Amino acid sequence: MEEALSAYSDGRVDGFAGQRDPARAEHPVTGVDYRRGFLDGRVEVFQMMAGVRRLLEAGD
């Protein structure tokens, strides 16, 4: 369980940075957790950027 949480966390950090680690993503045991964390990180960045766009549009 500890490895899965660590892989998820690392994937999220990489998702925030926009840099996926192919070796970690294909790991046979924790690859799924890493990819899920990466995707969650990218979704969070997308939502943050959408919020910034809404704020900028509201200021016009």
Buried (B, 14 or more C-beta within 10 A) or exposed (E): EEEBEBBBBBBBEBBBEEEBEEEBBEBEEBBBBBBBBBBBBBEEBEEEEEEEEEEEEEEE
